[in-house]
Amino acid sequence: MNESDAALIRAENLTKTYRLEKQEVKALRGVSFLVERNEFLAIMGPSGSGKSTLMNLLGCLDTPTDGKYFLGGKLVSAMSENELAQIRNREIGFVFQVFNLLPRATAFRNVELPLIYKGMKKKDREERVRWALEMVEMAPRMNHRPSELSGGERQRVAIARALVNEPSILLADEPTGNLDSRTGSEIMNLFHRLHSQGNTIIVVTHDRDIAEQTQRIIFLRDGRIEWDRRKGEDL
């Protein structure tokens, strides 16, 4: 088995073209890279670089115009909408800049929701939710609603919800964007702890300080990878 076969993510010449009326916009122009299990990396780039488009492809929220995307050895770029939905539910945990919590539901119920969609039995759900909330140090606040939590606490609940299905990848889109610098640092420390426990984490960010806290940065410009550097390597 070669390195590319063993990779968790294998992107081969991914392209994405959007058609807006009579105009074509090339958001990605042949992007290729590997991500191994238990990597912690950032995808960076200026506005319009293609990083949001790439995040949508990695998260199986969209499909490429051309190229191949393998996740865990499966060719997900050729899957149907129903198959992609199953992959999203099983393999990918999403963390967004806006926390996307249900305002009337407690932290416990917000984290439980993906397991209800999955059809898990109530007793098993409750055990898994408590585990996820303990992972992010929010078990004491499990009965609080989002309005009763700080921004950092809400993001922790959102991370617990992303973790609860034990996904292959945590995919975080500007996860500290709505937080002050101190709270943002706490969330990044939480990601480091989750990474040390075996999680694969991809952070999409425009913030160089956040990206520098990861092991590897992929920098996009004009739909292409301008550079791909691991910590300690020179450009």
N, C-alpha and C positions, 0 to 999 in steps of 0.2 A: 504494500500500500504506500503510495507516495504522499507527499505533504498535502497536496491539494485535495486528495480523496479523504484525508483525515480531518480537514478543516470543518468547523461548524458552519461558516459562511464561505461560499465561493461565488464571487461576482465575475462574470466574463463578458467584457465589452458591452456593458449596459448602456443603452441609449434610451432617451425619452424625448419624444417630440410632441408638443401640443399644437393643435390647429385652432387658431383664433380667427374666425371669419376667413379671410383670404390669406392670412399670415401664418407662417410656421415658426414656432419658438422651440429651439433645441435646448432643452433644460439639462440633459446629460449627453455627453458626446464620447462614449466609449470608455466606461469606467470599469477597471478590473482590480480586484484585491482579494486577499484571504483574511479570514478572522478565525483564530484558533479558539478552542474552548477555554474559558476562564481568562480571556483577555479583557482589559479595561481600556477603551480607546475613545477618543473624541473625533467627531467630524466637524471641521471648521470651514469657514469661507465667508466672504462678504455677501451682502444681499444680492440675490440673483445668481449666486454661484452654482446652485443646484443641490445644496445640502438638504433642503426640505423635500425635494423630489426624491433624492436618494433615501432619505429616512422613510418616505412612503413606500418605496420599493422594498426596503429591508423589512419593514413592518407588515408587508403583504397587504397594504392598503391600496396599492396600485400595481400595475404590471408594466414591464418595459416595452417600448416600441420594438426594440431589438436587443439581442444579447441573452445571456442565461444567468439565472440566479438559483443557486443550490443552497438549501438550508438543511443541515443534518443529513446531507447526501441526497435529499429529495429535490427534484427540479420543480421549484414552486412557481417559476415564471410561466410555466405551461399549464397551471392548474385553473380549474373553473372557479367562479365566485364562491360556490358552496365549499369547495375544497380549501380555498384561501381563508374563508371564515373559520374553518376548523383548525387550520394552522395557527391563525391569530389567537384563537382561544387556548390552544394547547401549548404553543411554543414561544409566544411573545408576550412580555409584560410591558405595558405602555405607561410612561410617566410624562405628564404634560406640564407646560408652564402654568396653564390654568388648571386647577386641581380636578375639575370635573366630578366633584362629589355631589351626591343628592342632598339638597339642603335640609330636607325634613327627616332624613335617615341618620341614625347614629353611626359612629365610626365602625362599629361591629357590622351593621347592616350594609354599609358601603363596601366593606371588604368582602362580605359574604356573597355579594351579587354575582360575580363570575362563577361561583360554585353552584348557585341556583340554576344559572343558564346551562351549566354542565350536567345538571341532574344528579348531583351528589346527595346522598342521604343526610338528613338533618344532623345526626350525631357526628358523622364524619366531617360535615361542614363546620360545625362549631369547634371541633378540635383544630382543624386547619386554620380557621380564622384567628383563634387565640395564638396559635404558633406564629402566624404572620405578624400580628400586632406585637407580640413579644420580640420578634426580630427587629422591629423598628422602635422598640421601647415606648409603645403606645398602649399597652395592655391596661394600665390604670385609667386611661381616658376612653375606653372602648364604648361607654354609654353616652358620650357627649356628641352633640350634633356639630356640624362644621362651624356654625356661628359662635359656638362656645370654645373654639380652638384657635390658636394663633396660626399665622401663615405657615410657619415651620411645622407645626403639628399637623396641619391639613396636608402638607406635602408628604409627611411621614405616613399618614393614613393612605394617601394615593400610592405610595411605594408599597405598602403592605398589600393593597389591592392588586398591584402588579405582580407581587411575589406569590400570591396565594395559590395559583395554579402550578407553582414550581416550573416556570418557563425556562426554555433554553437560553433566552436573551432578555435582559432588561434594556429597553430602548427608551431613552430619556430625551425629550425635546425641550431645550432651554429650561431644565428643571429648577434652576435658581433664579430665573428671570424676574419673578414677582416677589423675590425675597430680599431683605437687606443683607449686607455683606456678612454679618456675623451668622445669621440664620443660614445663608447660603453655604458658609463654611461647615456648619453642622450637618447639612444635607450631604455635602461632598464627603465628610468623614463617615457618614452612614454608608455611602456607596463604597468607600474603601473597605469598610468592615464586611459588607455583603460580598465584595469581590474576594476578600481573603477567605471567605467561606465557600468559594467555588463558583460564584455567579459570573456570567459573561455580561459585561455592561458596555453599552454604546451610548455616549452622550453627544447630542447634536447641539452645538453652541456657537455663538459669535464672540464669546468672552475668552480671550487668550488666557487669563488667569485661571479660569475653570479648566480649560483644555490642558494646561500645563500640569495639572494635578493627576492626569491620567498617565498610562504607560506608553501611549502611542497617539499620534495625531495624524489624521488624514486631512490635508488641506485642499479644498476645491476652489477652482476659479474658472469661470466661463464654461462650466459643465465638464471639466476635466480635473483629474488629480494633478495638482501642481507639485506637491510633495507628500511623502508618507514617511514619517520619522518615529522611531521608538526612542524612549527616554535614554539619554546618554549618547545617541548617535548624532553626528554632524549632518547638516543639510548638504 
